[in-house]
Amino acid sequence: MKRLIPALAAAIILSGCALKKKEGFQIVDHSNDPDLVCERVPVPGKVYPGKICMTAAQWERHNRAGQTATSDVQRGALRTPAPGQGT
């Protein structure tokens, strides 16, 4: 239980970081550029979704990072002892 709460907090924090502008990501309208793939994503606190454009390689790296973070949190939760077992 002691590790479950920090693991859940980390998952919530990481999910909020997905929309922050990072190196190589563009949050502007470049839909006429054939190399960029644009996607509408929900923005916390906004009614309308935002538009994020990245190359296919950047989307792949972005998706892989999200899957890695999720699996790390899930694996960490599985390592916690059952209630009443251990410390």
N, CA, C and O atoms as a GROMACS GRO file, in nm:
protein
  348
    1MET      N    1   0.082  -0.119   0.000
    1MET     CA    2   0.000   0.000   0.000
    1MET      C    3   0.086   0.125   0.000
    1MET      O    4   0.050   0.228  -0.057
    2LYS      N    5   0.203   0.115   0.066
    2LYS     CA    6   0.291   0.231   0.072
    2LYS      C    7   0.346   0.267  -0.066
    2LYS      O    8   0.373   0.383  -0.094
    3ARG      N    9   0.361   0.166  -0.149
    3ARG     CA   10   0.416   0.191  -0.283
    3ARG      C   11   0.308   0.217  -0.386
    3ARG      O   12   0.334   0.277  -0.491
    4LEU      N   13   0.187   0.172  -0.358
    4LEU     CA   14   0.078   0.187  -0.454
    4LEU      C   15   0.041   0.334  -0.474
    4LEU      O   16   0.022   0.378  -0.587
    5ILE      N   17   0.032   0.409  -0.366
    5ILE     CA   18  -0.007   0.550  -0.377
    5ILE      C   19   0.096   0.631  -0.456
    5ILE      O   20   0.056   0.707  -0.545
    6PRO      N   21   0.228   0.617  -0.429
    6PRO     CA   22   0.325   0.690  -0.513
    6PRO      C   23   0.320   0.645  -0.660
    6PRO      O   24   0.340   0.725  -0.750
    7ALA      N   25   0.294   0.515  -0.682
    7ALA     CA   26   0.287   0.465  -0.820
    7ALA      C   27   0.168   0.528  -0.893
    7ALA      O   28   0.181   0.568  -1.008
    8LEU      N   29   0.054   0.536  -0.826
    8LEU     CA   30  -0.063   0.599  -0.888
    8LEU      C   31  -0.041   0.748  -0.910
    8LEU      O   32  -0.081   0.803  -1.012
    9ALA      N   33   0.023   0.813  -0.813
    9ALA     CA   34   0.052   0.956  -0.828
    9ALA      C   35   0.145   0.978  -0.947
    9ALA      O   36   0.126   1.074  -1.023
   10ALA      N   37   0.244   0.892  -0.963
   10ALA     CA   38   0.336   0.905  -1.077
   10ALA      C   39   0.262   0.888  -1.209
   10ALA      O   40   0.290   0.959  -1.305
   11ALA      N   41   0.169   0.793  -1.214
   11ALA     CA   42   0.092   0.771  -1.337
   11ALA      C   43   0.009   0.894  -1.372
   11ALA      O   44   0.000   0.932  -1.488
   12ILE      N   45  -0.052   0.955  -1.272
   12ILE     CA   46  -0.134   1.074  -1.296
   12ILE      C   47  -0.047   1.190  -1.342
   12ILE      O   48  -0.084   1.264  -1.433
   13ILE      N   49   0.068   1.206  -1.278
   13ILE     CA   50   0.158   1.315  -1.315
   13ILE      C   51   0.210   1.296  -1.457
   13ILE      O   52   0.215   1.392  -1.535
   14LEU      N   53   0.249   1.173  -1.490
   14LEU     CA   54   0.301   1.146  -1.624
   14LEU      C   55   0.195   1.167  -1.732
   14LEU      O   56   0.226   1.212  -1.842
   15SER      N   57   0.072   1.135  -1.701
   15SER     CA   58  -0.032   1.155  -1.802
   15SER      C   59  -0.055   1.303  -1.830
   15SER      O   60  -0.090   1.340  -1.942
   16GLY      N   61  -0.034   1.389  -1.730
   16GLY     CA   62  -0.048   1.532  -1.750
   16GLY      C   63   0.068   1.592  -1.827
   16GLY      O   64   0.053   1.697  -1.890
   17CYS      N   65   0.184   1.526  -1.823
   17CYS     CA   66   0.302   1.577  -1.892
   17CYS      C   67   0.298   1.550  -2.042
   17CYS      O   68   0.380   1.604  -2.116
   18ALA      N   69   0.205   1.469  -2.086
   18ALA     CA   70   0.202   1.431  -2.226
   18ALA      C   71   0.179   1.549  -2.320
   18ALA      O   72   0.219   1.544  -2.436
   19LEU      N   73   0.115   1.654  -2.272
   19LEU     CA   74   0.082   1.766  -2.358
   19LEU      C   75   0.180   1.882  -2.347
   19LEU      O   76   0.165   1.981  -2.419
   20LYS      N   77   0.277   1.873  -2.260
   20LYS     CA   78   0.373   1.982  -2.249
   20LYS      C   79   0.460   1.986  -2.374
   20LYS      O   80   0.491   1.883  -2.434
   21LYS      N   81   0.497   2.105  -2.413
   21LYS     CA   82   0.580   2.120  -2.532
   21LYS      C   83   0.720   2.067  -2.502
   21LYS      O   84   0.786   2.111  -2.408
   22LYS      N   85   0.763   1.973  -2.583
   22LYS     CA   86   0.893   1.911  -2.565
   22LYS      C   87   0.978   1.939  -2.688
   22LYS      O   88   0.927   1.980  -2.792
   23GLU      N   89   1.105   1.916  -2.674
   23GLU     CA   90   1.197   1.940  -2.785
   23GLU      C   91   1.156   1.855  -2.905
   23GLU      O   92   1.138   1.734  -2.893
   24GLY      N   93   1.141   1.918  -3.019
   24GLY     CA   94   1.106   1.847  -3.140
   24GLY      C   95   0.956   1.840  -3.166
   24GLY      O   96   0.916   1.798  -3.274
   25PHE      N   97   0.872   1.878  -3.069
   25PHE     CA   98   0.728   1.874  -3.087
   25PHE      C   99   0.681   2.013  -3.124
   25PHE      O  100   0.733   2.113  -3.075
   26GLN      N  101   0.582   2.018  -3.211
   26GLN     CA  102   0.529   2.147  -3.252
   26GLN      C  103   0.380   2.152  -3.222
   26GLN      O  104   0.306   2.062  -3.262
   27ILE      N  105   0.336   2.254  -3.153
   27ILE     CA  106   0.195   2.269  -3.122
   27ILE      C  107   0.141   2.388  -3.201
   27ILE      O  108   0.087   2.483  -3.144
   28VAL      N  109   0.156   2.382  -3.331
   28VAL     CA  110   0.105   2.484  -3.421
   28VAL      C  111   0.044   2.414  -3.543
   28VAL      O  112   0.062   2.293  -3.560
   29ASP      N  113  -0.025   2.488  -3.625
   29ASP     CA  114  -0.092   2.429  -3.742
   29ASP      C  115   0.005   2.417  -3.859
   29ASP      O  116   0.041   2.516  -3.922
   30HIS      N  117   0.047   2.295  -3.885
   30HIS     CA  118   0.132   2.266  -4.001
   30HIS      C  119   0.066   2.156  -4.084
   30HIS      O  120   0.136   2.071  -4.140
   31SER      N  121  -0.064   2.156  -4.093
   31SER     CA  122  -0.134   2.048  -4.161
   31SER      C  123  -0.104   2.042  -4.310
   31SER      O  124  -0.133   1.941  -4.374
   32ASN      N  125  -0.047   2.148  -4.367
   32ASN     CA  126  -0.014   2.145  -4.510
   32ASN      C  127   0.125   2.085  -4.536
   32ASN      O  128   0.163   2.067  -4.651
   33ASP      N  129   0.201   2.054  -4.430
   33ASP     CA  130   0.332   1.992  -4.444
   33ASP      C  131   0.313   1.841  -4.455
   33ASP      O  132   0.261   1.779  -4.362
   34PRO      N  133   0.354   1.779  -4.566
   34PRO     CA  134   0.328   1.636  -4.586
   34PRO      C  135   0.405   1.544  -4.490
   34PRO      O  136   0.367   1.429  -4.473
   35ASP      N  137   0.513   1.593  -4.428
   35ASP     CA  138   0.591   1.509  -4.338
   35ASP      C  139   0.531   1.501  -4.197
   35ASP      O  140   0.568   1.414  -4.119
   36LEU      N  141   0.441   1.591  -4.166
   36LEU     CA  142   0.386   1.595  -4.031
   36LEU      C  143   0.250   1.525  -4.025
   36LEU      O  144   0.169   1.534  -4.118
   37VAL      N  145   0.228   1.456  -3.914
   37VAL     CA  146   0.100   1.392  -3.887
   37VAL      C  147   0.038   1.469  -3.771
   37VAL      O  148   0.094   1.474  -3.662
   38CYS      N  149  -0.079   1.528  -3.796
   38CYS     CA  150  -0.144   1.608  -3.692
   38CYS      C  151  -0.255   1.527  -3.627
   38CYS      O  152  -0.323   1.447  -3.691
   39GLU      N  153  -0.270   1.550  -3.497
   39GLU     CA  154  -0.371   1.477  -3.421
   39GLU      C  155  -0.434   1.572  -3.320
   39GLU      O  156  -0.366   1.654  -3.259
   40ARG      N  157  -0.564   1.560  -3.304
   40ARG     CA  158  -0.633   1.641  -3.203
   40ARG      C  159  -0.629   1.564  -3.071
   40ARG      O  160  -0.663   1.446  -3.066
   41VAL      N  161  -0.588   1.632  -2.966
   41VAL     CA  162  -0.576   1.570  -2.834
   41VAL      C  163  -0.649   1.654  -2.731
   41VAL      O  164  -0.656   1.776  -2.744
   42PRO      N  165  -0.704   1.590  -2.628
   42PRO     CA  166  -0.772   1.667  -2.524
   42PRO      C  167  -0.672   1.748  -2.443
   42PRO      O  168  -0.563   1.701  -2.411
   43VAL      N  169  -0.711   1.869  -2.410
   43VAL     CA  170  -0.628   1.956  -2.327
   43VAL      C  171  -0.702   1.981  -2.197
   43VAL      O  172  -0.814   2.032  -2.199
   44PRO      N  173  -0.643   1.945  -2.084
   44PRO     CA  174  -0.712   1.965  -1.956
   44PRO      C  175  -0.752   2.112  -1.936
   44PRO      O  176  -0.670   2.202  -1.955
   45GLY      N  177  -0.876   2.134  -1.899
   45GLY     CA  178  -0.925   2.268  -1.874
   45GLY      C  179  -0.977   2.342  -1.996
   45GLY      O  180  -1.024   2.455  -1.984
   46LYS      N  181  -0.969   2.281  -2.112
   46LYS     CA  182  -1.017   2.344  -2.235
   46LYS      C  183  -1.138   2.268  -2.288
   46LYS      O  184  -1.150   2.147  -2.269
   47VAL      N  185  -1.227   2.340  -2.354
   47VAL     CA  186  -1.345   2.277  -2.412
   47VAL      C  187  -1.309   2.206  -2.542
   47VAL      O  188  -1.354   2.094  -2.567
   48TYR      N  189  -1.228   2.272  -2.624
   48TYR     CA  190  -1.192   2.216  -2.754
   48TYR      C  191  -1.056   2.149  -2.747
   48TYR      O  192  -0.968   2.195  -2.674
   49PRO      N  193  -1.038   2.041  -2.822
   49PRO     CA  194  -0.908   1.973  -2.818
   49PRO      C  195  -0.798   2.056  -2.885
   49PRO      O  196  -0.825   2.141  -2.970
   50GLY      N  197  -0.676   2.031  -2.845
   50GLY     CA  198  -0.561   2.095  -2.908
   50GLY      C  199  -0.514   2.013  -3.026
   50GLY      O  200  -0.555   1.898  -3.043
   51LYS      N  201  -0.430   2.071  -3.107
   51LYS     CA  202  -0.379   2.002  -3.225
   51LYS      C  203  -0.228   1.991  -3.212
   51LYS      O  204  -0.158   2.091  -3.195
   52ILE      N  205  -0.177   1.868  -3.219
   52ILE     CA  206  -0.033   1.846  -3.209
   52ILE      C  207   0.013   1.780  -3.339
   52ILE      O  208  -0.046   1.682  -3.384
   53CYS      N  209   0.118   1.835  -3.398
   53CYS     CA  210   0.174   1.781  -3.522
   53CYS      C  211   0.317   1.734  -3.498
   53CYS      O  212   0.399   1.808  -3.444
   54MET      N  213   0.345   1.612  -3.538
   54MET     CA  214   0.479   1.555  -3.527
   54MET      C  215   0.503   1.465  -3.648
   54MET      O  216   0.408   1.427  -3.718
   55THR      N  217   0.627   1.434  -3.672
   55THR     CA  218   0.658   1.338  -3.778
   55THR      C  219   0.619   1.199  -3.729
   55THR      O  220   0.594   1.178  -3.611
   56ALA      N  221   0.615   1.104  -3.822
   56ALA     CA  222   0.580   0.967  -3.786
   56ALA      C  223   0.679   0.910  -3.685
   56ALA      O  224   0.640   0.838  -3.593
   57ALA      N  225   0.807   0.941  -3.700
   57ALA     CA  226   0.909   0.893  -3.607
   57ALA      C  227   0.888   0.952  -3.467
   57ALA      O  228   0.906   0.883  -3.367
   58GLN      N  229   0.851   1.079  -3.461
   58GLN     CA  230   0.826   1.143  -3.332
   58GLN      C  231   0.702   1.084  -3.265
   58GLN      O  232   0.702   1.064  -3.143
   59TRP      N  233   0.596   1.054  -3.343
   59TRP     CA  234   0.478   0.991  -3.285
   59TRP      C  235   0.513   0.854  -3.230
   59TRP      O  236   0.469   0.816  -3.122
   60GLU      N  237   0.593   0.779  -3.306
   60GLU     CA  238   0.634   0.646  -3.260
   60GLU      C  239   0.710   0.655  -3.129
   60GLU      O  240   0.685   0.578  -3.036
   61ARG      N  241   0.804   0.750  -3.119
   61ARG     CA  242   0.882   0.768  -2.996
   61ARG      C  243   0.791   0.812  -2.881
   61ARG      O  244   0.807   0.766  -2.768
   62HIS      N  245   0.697   0.899  -2.909
   62HIS     CA  246   0.602   0.947  -2.809
   62HIS      C  247   0.515   0.833  -2.756
   62HIS      O  248   0.496   0.820  -2.635
   63ASN      N  249   0.463   0.752  -2.845
   63ASN     CA  250   0.378   0.639  -2.805
   63ASN      C  251   0.458   0.534  -2.727
   63ASN      O  252   0.409   0.480  -2.628
   64ARG      N  253   0.579   0.506  -2.771
   64ARG     CA  254   0.664   0.409  -2.702
   64ARG      C  255   0.698   0.456  -2.561
   64ARG      O  256   0.699   0.376  -2.467
   65ALA      N  257   0.723   0.586  -2.545
   65ALA     CA  258   0.753   0.641  -2.412
   65ALA      C  259   0.632   0.628  -2.320
   65ALA      O  260   0.648   0.598  -2.202
   66GLY      N  261   0.513   0.649  -2.372
   66GLY     CA  262   0.392   0.633  -2.292
   66GLY      C  263   0.369   0.489  -2.250
   66GLY      O  264   0.331   0.462  -2.136
   67GLN      N  265   0.392   0.396  -2.342
   67GLN     CA  266   0.376   0.254  -2.310
   67GLN      C  267   0.479   0.209  -2.207
   67GLN      O  268   0.446   0.131  -2.117
   68THR      N  269   0.602   0.258  -2.219
   68THR     CA  270   0.707   0.223  -2.124
   68THR      C  271   0.673   0.275  -1.985
   68THR      O  272   0.687   0.203  -1.886
   69ALA      N  273   0.628   0.399  -1.976
   69ALA     CA  274   0.593   0.457  -1.846
   69ALA      C  275   0.478   0.381  -1.782
   69ALA      O  276   0.480   0.355  -1.662
   70THR      N  277   0.377   0.346  -1.862
   70THR     CA  278   0.262   0.272  -1.809
   70THR      C  279   0.304   0.135  -1.760
   70THR      O  280   0.263   0.095  -1.650
   71SER      N  281   0.383   0.063  -1.837
   71SER     CA  282   0.424  -0.071  -1.794
   71SER      C  283   0.514  -0.066  -1.672
   71SER      O  284   0.508  -0.155  -1.587
   72ASP      N  285   0.597   0.038  -1.660
   72ASP     CA  286   0.681   0.053  -1.540
   72ASP      C  287   0.596   0.072  -1.415
   72ASP      O  288   0.623   0.013  -1.311
   73VAL      N  289   0.493   0.155  -1.426
   73VAL     CA  290   0.404   0.179  -1.311
   73VAL      C  291   0.328   0.051  -1.276
   73VAL      O  292   0.313   0.018  -1.158
   74GLN      N  293   0.280  -0.020  -1.377
   74GLN     CA  294   0.205  -0.143  -1.351
   74GLN      C  295   0.294  -0.250  -1.289
   74GLN      O  296   0.252  -0.320  -1.197
   75ARG      N  297   0.416  -0.263  -1.339
   75ARG     CA  298   0.508  -0.361  -1.280
   75ARG      C  299   0.541  -0.326  -1.136
   75ARG      O  300   0.553  -0.414  -1.051
   76GLY      N  301   0.556  -0.197  -1.107
   76GLY     CA  302   0.583  -0.153  -0.971
   76GLY      C  303   0.467  -0.186  -0.877
   76GLY      O  304   0.489  -0.222  -0.762
   77ALA      N  305   0.345  -0.173  -0.927
   77ALA     CA  306   0.227  -0.204  -0.845
   77ALA      C  307   0.218  -0.354  -0.817
   77ALA      O  308   0.169  -0.394  -0.712
   78LEU      N  309   0.266  -0.436  -0.909
   78LEU     CA  310   0.262  -0.581  -0.888
   78LEU      C  311   0.363  -0.626  -0.784
   78LEU      O  312   0.348  -0.734  -0.726
   79ARG      N  313   0.466  -0.546  -0.758
   79ARG     CA  314   0.568  -0.583  -0.661
   79ARG      C  315   0.527  -0.554  -0.517
   79ARG      O  316   0.597  -0.593  -0.424
   80THR      N  317   0.414  -0.485  -0.497
   80THR     CA  318   0.371  -0.453  -0.361
   80THR      C  319   0.315  -0.578  -0.296
   80THR      O  320   0.251  -0.659  -0.363
   81PRO      N  321   0.338  -0.596  -0.167
   81PRO     CA  322   0.285  -0.716  -0.099
   81PRO      C  323   0.134  -0.707  -0.084
   81PRO      O  324   0.076  -0.599  -0.082
   82ALA      N  325   0.073  -0.822  -0.074
   82ALA     CA  326  -0.071  -0.829  -0.053
   82ALA      C  327  -0.106  -0.771   0.084
   82ALA      O  328  -0.022  -0.770   0.174
   83PRO      N  329  -0.228  -0.723   0.101
   83PRO     CA  330  -0.267  -0.669   0.231
   83PRO      C  331  -0.249  -0.773   0.341
   83PRO      O  332  -0.293  -0.887   0.327
   84GLY      N  333  -0.186  -0.733   0.447
   84GLY     CA  334  -0.161  -0.822   0.560
   84GLY      C  335  -0.038  -0.909   0.543
   84GLY      O  336  -0.006  -0.987   0.633
   85GLN      N  337   0.030  -0.897   0.431
   85GLN     CA  338   0.150  -0.976   0.404
   85GLN      C  339   0.271  -0.884   0.404
   85GLN      O  340   0.279  -0.794   0.322
   86GLY      N  341   0.363  -0.904   0.491
   86GLY     CA  342   0.486  -0.825   0.491
   86GLY      C  343   0.464  -0.684   0.539
   86GLY      O  344   0.362  -0.652   0.600
   87THR      N  345   0.564  -0.597   0.509
   87THR     CA  346   0.559  -0.458   0.558
   87THR      C  347   0.503  -0.366   0.456
   87THR      O  348   0.493  -0.246   0.481
   0.00000   0.00000   0.00000
